[in-house]
Amino acid sequence: MRAAPKARRPYAAALTLAAALLAADALSAQWAHWRGPTRDGASPETGLISEWSLEGDNLLWKAPLVGRSTPVVFDGRVCVNGRVGEGITRQEMAACYDAETGEQLWEHRFNVYHTSVPWTRVGWANVAGDPETGYLYVQGVGGHFYCIDSRDGSIVWWKPLIEEYGFMEGYGGRTQTPFVDGDRVIVSFSNTSWGGETKPLHRYRAFDKRTGELLWVSQPADSQSDKNTQSTPNVMVVGEKRLIVAGNGDGGIYAVEAYTGEPVWGFSLSQRGINTSVVVDGSTVFAAHSEENVDGSGTMGRVVAIDGTGSGDVTATHERWRLPLGVGFSSPGLADGRLYLLDNSANLYAVDAASGEQLWEVNVGRVGKASPVIADGKVYVTEVNGRFAIVETGDEEASIADLTEIPMPGEGRPAEIYSSVAVADGRLYFTTEEGLYALGDPEREAAPATPPATAPAAATPPSGSGDPARLRVMPAEVLLYPGESAELRAMAFDADGNPLGERSATWSLAGLGGEVDAEGRYTAPDEHRSQQGRVVARVGDLEASGRVRVMQGLPITESFDSVGVGSQPGYAMAYAFTFKAADLDGERVFAKGPSPVKIDRHITFLGRHDLSDYTIAGDVMATREGRRWGDVGLINSGYTLELLGAHRSLEVRSWQAGLRMAKRIDFAWEPGVWYRMVFEVRERDGKALVRGKVWPKGEPEPEEWSITAEDPLPISAGAPGLSAYSPALLYFDNIEVTKNR
């Protein structure tokens, strides 16, 4: 781990109103963040139930839903994500319900594609609500990031994180939850992109919560152990410095400045990625994991209290206490000076937050994944195997007051529960594999809760002062067509990373054609070509830059002749680093070989995510080494046409793991032979018609399509690209993307 390097990341914006509104949220009975108004799993509410039953006692309503995430509750709505449909209609979804009655107010369904996440793990990340705007933020397993108006379900803005930022989806399905802080919504994920983001790392991105403009990107770690993690950021204020604190895919806990993304400190904790979210109490950060510890102790798992006032690498200097517990998925809860921890075996512990002394322990099941919620002298906690436990707490011991087991109807097994509990207006809300539940006393009238004794740090952000010490360009990254323009701004920040506002700058270009004027307006050259580079701002001795990618529209041709051996086209996205130009039989081609880490399936994109109604064609060839024979194909608008080596077949699909609309036919193709592929997707009558042709290169093109599939849930747009599973060498050449005739 490196010690808080200097990084150039941007943000701007007004804080007083946002701070006041966030404070109001913290002092309300709403549960807009999955860990509650104080983001620590604690609620100030009293008079909550101590028992309930599936037969109806204190069960206010139940809505049909298949989910594994924690609901949020704000403005009288319960909002959640999950999965919906059967067979070819399977999709991810987000929905809001009337908190009083359980009536569904709206739902938004969206397709899952470009991912190996299985159906049972769709809808993993929690949604995040923003009472100030009424917006709901949803991050899907396939990298779809939505801002939705929770009042009517309309889409405010949307980001395809795989095709635009190189989001690396995790095979296990763990997906990070968005985090709203002031005017920003922060998401994190492992990615590999272009330029300075080619190296796969777990990065943090802050977007303007209203517009979706990218404000800053932070990469505090210089390596990653896992791309499949789910730690949600939290916020703390140390002196005049506002920090975002989160676990990372390299196994560390990092703090970065909230308005700039500048790394401040890092703490090495685990040899694998962090899946739990941190809890903050003043200047103390509580973190947990269940993998190998970094100090070579030979033990698995640890809970630590970190002094959050340091800088650089604080691993050896700022640990306040440690406890040898394997808490790998459940995030800690904090209330009244006690830390509540659910280990991987579903043992619930109470620990003195100041000293780390264990106070008591009680078992609630076999598998602990959900996070404990503390309210009204009780801990509400669910267990994977269908258990909902209400634990009465004491100073030295605890007991289970109520334990309800929820079955999966007609299957003779418990319904899986990964959701934590949301507490709002005297009610408890949670999701299971077979429903969304609302529990509470039916005789109690809904009323605001007593405000918490201490508002979270988010309620009191400092304001900037003094001379500029940092400079950021906003937006941090833009995507343009040739001839288009973008307005960039130079934003100044003080030595603590607090915003000072926009500054007049001297602007220049680095690696880009086109022009930038004195106001920061960049105009791309009106030429049919792609390019990438930076727009640079200078204010006094300070310098910062924004990334710009100019992507040509259709037609696109790429023969790789101008790409240097061992490199990629500069505009290529996603896993482009796994593909490299090579010389083969005197010709320049694009090649992909076996992965040194034995993960051989990757995709890369050669065009924009908003293209539609087009055909992609290209030459492909696979080699064979013993029994190892790869798969090679093309991508069009979220669909893949691929020759499968092990099956000697041809397949069209949109979702590798789900195979929702997939079709496969026998196709006697051979290794070491070049084939020409043509892949067309067109939408008509509300359906996608997906067709492909494959034939030996040099022979006449067949009149008939080799394979045809129809999708009743069409993917309307998507980037053209290449798909490869490469246990042995694969090759691509002569790519052409043209508008459908």
N, C-alpha and C positions, 0 to 999 in steps of 0.2 A: 504494500500500500504506500502511496506517496503522501507526502505531508503537505496537504492543502496547496496545490500549485496555483500560480497566477493563471486565471482564465478570463477570457473576454466574453461575457454573456450579457444580453440586454434586458432592461425593463423600465417602465415609466409609471407614474400614475398617482393619482389623487388618493389620499388615504383617509382623510378625516371622516368623510361620510361613510366610506366602506367600513372603517373601524367601528363607528357608532352602530351601524346596522348589525355588524357581527356581534357586538356586545349585546345588542337587543336579542339576537338569536340565542346567545349563550344564556341569557337570563329568562328565556321563555321555556315553555313546556314542549317545544318542538324537538324532534330528533332527526335533524337534517343531515347529520353525519353518522355513519354506521356505528361509531363509538360514542355517539351522544353529543350534547351541547358543549361539554367540556372535553370531549375527545379522549376520554379515559375510561369509558364504560360505566360511568356513575350517573345516577339520576337523583335529584333532590325530592322527587315525589314521595308522598306517603299515602297510606290507606290502600295499598296495592294488595292484590289477592295472594293468599297463601296456599290455595288449592284450586283445582279445576278438574273437569272430567270430559271425556269425549262424548258422554251422553248429554251434555248440555250445561252442567253446573259451571257458571262463570265463563262459558264459551259464548261470546257475544255474536260472532259470525265466523264463517269459514268460506273462502272463495277458492274456486278451482285454479290451481297453479302448480306447475312443476318447476321448482327452483332450489337453489342451494345458497343464495345470497341473503344478506340481512336487509330488511326493508328500511326505508327512511320515511319519516312522517313530518309533514310541514303543510301549513295552510289548509288543514283539514283533509289532506290527501295522504294515502299510504302508497308509496311508489317502490317498485322492485323490478328486477329482471329475472329471466328464466328461459325456459325452452318450451316450444309449442309445436303441435302438428305431429303427423305420423307419416312414415315412409317418405314419399317425394315432397311432402309439404312441411318437412321438419325445418324449423327456423329458430333463431334466437329472438327474444322479445324483451321489451320494456313496457310497463303498464302502471297506471295509477288507479287507485280505488278510493271511494268515499270512506273516510276513516270511521264515520259513524255507522254506516250501513253495510259496507263491504261491496257495494255496487261498483262494477268496473266502469270507470269514466272514459278510458281510452286505452288502446294498446298500439304499440308500434312493432311490427315484425320485420326482421331483416335477415338476409341470407348469410350463411356461414360458408366461406370458401377460402382458398389458399391456406388451409390449415390441416394439421394432423390431429387436432383435438377431437376426441370421441364424443358422440352424442350425449352420453351421460354426464359430461363435464361442461356442457354448454351453459352459459349464464353464470359464470363463476364469480366475477367481480361484483362488489356491491355498487349500487348507484350512489350518487352524491347530489343532494339538494341544495339550492341556494334561495333562502327566503327573500332576499333583497330583490331578485329578478323574477323569482318563480320558476327558474330553469332547473332542469334535471340533467345530470351528466352521466353518460353510460359508456363504458368501454367493453367491447365484446371480445370473445376469444379469438376472433379472426382479425382483430385490429381496427374494427369500426369504432370510431369515437364520435358520439352524438351529443349535441346540446339540444335538448327538447324542452319546449314550453310545457310545464307540467299541468297547466290549466286546460289545454285542449289537445296536447299530443303533437302539435306541429313542430317540424324540424326548424330550428333556428340556424344552426350550422353543423357541418359534418366534416370529419377528417378520415380518409382511408389510410391508416397509419402504416400498413404494410407497403402500399404502392407509393406513398408520398414520403415516408420517413424510414422505410426499411425495418419496420417492426418485426422482431423475431418471435414468432409464436412458440410457446412451449408445448411439448408433446403431452405433458400432464394436464394442461388446461388452466393452471394457476395464472390468474390475470390480475393486474394491479387495479386498485380502486382509485378513481379520481378524487382530488382533494381541493376544496375551494378555500382560498385564503384571500380576503380582500377582493380586489378586482381581478384576481388570477384564478384559473383552475389549473392544477398541476397534475400531470400524469407521468408515470415512469414506465419504462420498458427497456429491454435489451434491443439494440438495433445495430444494423450496419448499413451505412448510406454512402454518400459520395464525399470526396475531399477529405476533410479532417475527421469525418465520422466513418471512414472505411473500417476501422478496427471494431470488432464486435465488443460493445460495452453496455452496461446498464446505465442509461442516462435519464435525466429528469428534464421535462419540458413544461414551461409555463405558458399558457395561452390566455389571451384576453377573454374573460368569461362571457362577454357580450358578443364579441365579433369573431372569435377564433383566431385572431392574429397571434402568431408565435412571438413571444416576448423574449424568452431566453432559453438556452439549453445549457445544462450543467453535466459534466462528466467527472465527478470527483475521484473515481477509481481508475486505475490503469490496467486492470485485468478483470475477468469475470470467471467464476466457477460454474454458475448456472444461469441459463437464460429463462428459466421457469420458476419465477418467484412472485410473491404477492404482498410485499410490505407496503403499507400505506403511509405516506408522510404525516408528520405532525409539525406543530409550530411552537417555538419558544422565543422569549425575548431575554437577551443577556445584556444588561446595561442599555445602550442605545442601539443595539444590533438585533435585528429581527431575523430569525433563522428558521429554515425548513430542515427537519431532521427525519431521516429514513434509513431503513436497511437497504443493502445493495446486493446485487448478484455476485459480488466478490466475497461476501461474508462479512463485510464491514458495516459499521453504522457511521453515517456522514451527516454533517451539518453544512448547509450552504446558505448564503444570504438570500432572503426571501424575495428581494426586488431585483437582484442581478444574477443569481445562480452561482456567484463566486464561492468556491469551496473555502470553508473556515477550519473545520477539524474533522479527523477521521479516527475511528476506534476499531481495530481488528478484533473480531469476535469468533467467527466460524470459518472452517475450511470450505464450506459450501454456502450457497446463497441464503439470504435471510427471508423468511416467509412471514414472520410476525411483525406487527407494527409497534413502534415505540410508544411509551407513555411519558409525559413530561410533568414534572412537579417543580415549579420554580426553576432553579438552575440544574436540576437533576433529570437525567434521561434514564429510563428503565428499558432494558432490551433483553431479548431471550432468543435461544435457538436450541436445536436438538441434534446437530451434526457434530463432527469432530471438532474439538477445540483447537485454536490456533497455536497454543503454547506447547504442544507435544505432550500433554499430560496423559494421553491415552484414554481420556474420558469423553463421553458423548453428552453434549448439552451443557448450557450454563445460563443463569440469569445474572445480570450485572446492573449495578447502578453507576452511571457515568456522570462525572462533574462536567457539565456542558459549558464551562466558562473558558476552556482552553483554545488553543490554535495549533495547527499542524497535526502531526501524529501523536495522539494523546493516549495510546494504548497502555503505555508503561507508566503514565504519570497521573491519569485522571480517573482511575477506577476507585469508587468509594467502597463497594463491597461486591461479593460474588456468592452465588448459591448454586450447587451442583444439581440442577434439575433439567430434564429434557423437555423443554417447552418449545416445540418446533412449529406449531401452526396456530395455536390460540394466543391472541395478544393479551397482555396483562390488563387487569382492571385496577383502578386506584380509587380509594375512598377512605376518608377519615384516618389518614396516616397508615393505611394498610394496602398492601399489594396483593391482589388475588390472581392466582396462576392455575391454569388447567394444563397438566402435562399430557403427553401423547397417549398415556394409558387412562385418561379421564379421571385422574386424581386431582381434586381441587385443594389448593393450599392457600392459607392466609399467612402473609409474611409482613413483619414490621418494616415499613418503607425506609425508615431512617437507618436501621442497623442490618437488615437482611435476616433477622432472626425468624425462624419458622414458628408460627403460633399454633396452627392446627392443620389437619388434613382429613378429607372425607372423599370417598370414592363415589362417582356418579355413573359409572359404566365401564366400557372397555376401550373406546377410541375417542380421544379428545381433539376436536378440530375447531369448534366454535369458541368464541371468547366470552368470558363471564361478564355479567351485568349486575351492578350492585345498586340496590334501591330499597328504602323502607326497612332496613335491618335484614335484608335477605339478599342472596345471590341467586340470580336466575341463569341457568346454564343448560344448554342442550348437549346431547351426545350423539355421535353418528348413527348408532343403532336405534334410532327412534325414541330416545328418552328425553323428556323435558323434566328437569329437576329444579325444585325450589328448596334452597338450603337456608335454614335459619342460622344466623351467625351469632357467636358469643365471643367473649374476650379470650377464652382458652380452648374452646371446642365449638363444633358445629354439628348440626344434624339435618338430615333430609326431612323436610316437612311434608313434601309431596313429590311423588315420582310417577309421571304418566308415560306410558309406553304407547307410541302411535304406530299402528300396523299399516302395511301397504295392502289395500283392499284386494282380496282375491288371490294374493300371491304367497300367503303363509310366511311372510317375513316382515321385519320392521321397515318403516319408511325412513330412508336416510335423511338426516338433518345435519346440515353444515351451518345453517343460519344462527347468528346470535339474536338476542332479543332487542327490540326497540321499545322504549318506554315513552308514552306521550299521553297527556290528559287522563291519567289514571288507568291507562290500558297497556297491555303487552301485545306486541306484534312479532310474529316470526314466520318463516317459511319452511316447508318440508318438501320432500319429493312428491307429496300428494295434496298439498294445499297451503294457502295463506291463512293464518289464524289470527284472530283478535280475541284476547282474553280480558276480563275485567268484571267488576261487580255491576250487574245490570241495574241495581238500585242507585248507583252513584251517578251524579250529574257531572258531566265533563267540566273541568275548571282548570285554570292555569296552575302550574305547580309553584311552590315556594322557590324563589330564585336561589341558585347555589350560593354558598357563603363566599366563594371566591370565583370570580369570572376567569375564564381562560386567558392565557397570554395574548391570544388573538384579539382581545377586546381593547388593548392599549398599545397600538403600534407607535413607535417614535416617528417624528418628522425630521427631514433632512436639514442640516445646517452647515455653515462653513464653506470652504472652497471645494470645488470638484476634485475627487480623488479617483473616481472611476468613470468610464464612458462606455455606453452601450448603444448599439444601433438597433432600432426597431423599425419594422419587424426583423427578427433575427434571421429569417429565411423567407424568400419569396420564390414562386414558380411562375414563369411567364411564357407566353408564346412570342415568337419573333415579332418585333414591332410594338409590343405592349410596353407599358410604363408602370412603375411602382414608386410610391412616395415613401422615402426613408427618413428617419428622424434620429438625431444625435441626442441621447439622454444622459444627463450628468447625475452622479451620485456622490454622497460624501464618504468619508473614510469608514463609516459604519455600514455603508451600502444602502443608505436611505435616499430617496429620490429628491433631486434638486430641480428637476424640470428640464425642458428642452433647451439646447444651446445651438447657436450658430456655429457651423463647422466648415472646414475646408474639405471638399469631397474629391475622391479620386477612385479609379478602378484598378483592380488587381486580377489579371487573368480573364478579363471580360472585354468583349467588343461593345460598341454602343457608346452612349453618352450619359453623363451625370451632370446636372446643373448645380448652381450655387445653393439651391434650396434642398438638395438631396433627392431630386426626382431623377430616377434612372430610366432610360429608354433603351430597350434592346434593339439591336440592328434588325432591320427588316429583311433578313436573309433566311432561306430555308435550310437552317442547320441548327444543331443543338450545341450549347456551350454552358460552362459553369465557371463561377469565380466569386469575387467579393467586391462589394462597394464599401470603400474605406472612408471613415470620418476622422478628422483630426481637430481637436480643440486644445490649443496650447501645446503642452507636452503629452496630452492624452490621445490615444488612438484606439479605435474599435472598428469592427467591420460587420456587415450583414452578408449572409450567403445568398447567392442568386443562381438559380438554375433556369436557363432558357431552353425549352424543349420544343422542337419542331412538331408541327401537326402532320397530317397525312399528305402525301405518302412518305414513308420512312424506308430507306434502304440501308443495309449494313453488310458489307462484304468482309469487314475486319482487316482490309488491306493496309489501312493507315494506323492500325492499333499496334503498338509495340509488343514484341514477344514478351510474354509473362505479365502483361497488363490487360486492362479492360477499357472499353469506351468510357470516357469521363462522365457521361450522362447516365450510365447504367445504375440501377437501383437494387435494393435488397441485397441478396447474397452474391453480389457481383464479384467479390474478391475470391470466390471459389471457382470462378470461370476465368480462363486466361488464354490470350491469343497465343497461337503456336504455329510453327511451320510443319506442314504435312505434305509429303510428296511434292515439294516445291511450291505449295500454295499456303497462303495465310488463312487459318481457320480459327474458330473459337473452340476451346477444349475444356473439359472438366474431368478430373481424375478422382481416384479414391481419396476420401478424407482421412487425415492422420488421426482424427478422433472417432472414426468409424461411424460418423453421421453423414451419409452420402447423398441424401435427398435435399436438393436446394432448388430455388427458383431465382430468376433475375428478370428485371423489366427494362425494356428498351424504348418506352414511350410513356405518355402521360396517363394518369388514372381516369381522365374524363373523356377518353376516346370511346366511340361506340359505332356500331353498324360498319364493321370493317372485316377484312380478311388478312390473315397473316400466313405467309408461305416461307419455307426455308428448306435447306438441305440438312439432313441429319445422318449420323452414322454411329453405331455402337460397336465396341470391341468385346471380346470375350477372353477371360483368363480362367481356365478350368471350368468350374461351374458358375463362376461369377460373370454375370451378363446383365448390364444395366437397363434402365428405362430412359427413353429420350423423347422429347416432345415439345410442343408449342403451347403458348397461353394466349387466349383471346377473351377479353372482357370477363375475367373471373372464371372462365372455363379452360380446361386442359385437354388437349388431344395428345395421347402418348402411346408409343410402341413399348410394350411390356416384354422384356427379354425372357424372364423366367417362365412366362405363360405363353410366349409366342402368340401374342394377341395385340389387338388395337383397342384402346379404351378412350372414351370421352367422359369427363366428370367435372364437377365443380368443387367437391369436398372430398379430399383423400380419405379421411377416416369415416365420414358419414356415407359417402357414395350415394347422396340423396337422389340425383337424377342420372346416375352413371349408366353407361351401356358399354358392353365389351363383346367383341367378336373375335373368332379365331383369325389369325393373320400370320402366314408362314414367312416371316421375314428372317433375315440372316445377319449375323455379326460380320463386320468388315465390309459391308456393302452400303454405299450411299443411297439414301432414299429422299425423294422430294415429298414434302408434306404441304398441303393446303388446308387451312382451317378457317371456316367462315361461321360467324354468329350474326344473326339478324333477328330483330324483334318484330313480330306481327301478331295482330289479334290478341294482344296481351300475353303472348307466349314467346319464348326464345327458341328459335330453330337453330340447332347446333350441328354442323356438318363438316366432315373431314374426308380428304383423299390422301392416299399414300401409294407411291409406286416407285420402282427403281429409277434412280436418276439417269437421264439420258434416253429413257423410253418415252413413247407418246403419253401424254396425260389422258387418263381414262375419262370417259364421258360421265360415268355414274359416280356418285359419292360412295366412298368405301364404308362410311358409317354415318348414321343420322340419329340424333336424339332430340327430344322436345322437353322443354322446361316450362311448366305452368307458373313458376315463380321466377321470372326472368331477372338476370343480373343485367342491368341496363347499360352499364359502362364499366370499363376497366382497362388497365394497361396491357399492351402486347408484351410478350416475354417468352422466356425459355424455361423448360422444366427438365430436370435431370436427376436420375438416381444412378450414381456412378461407382459401383464396386469395381468397375473396370472403365477404361477411358471411353469418353463420349465426345462427339464432334458436332459442330454447327457451322453453317456457312450460308451466304447469300440470302439473308433475311429481307423480306419485302412485306410491308404493311400498307395496304391500299383500301380506299373506300369501297364498300360493296357496290357492285354494278346494279 
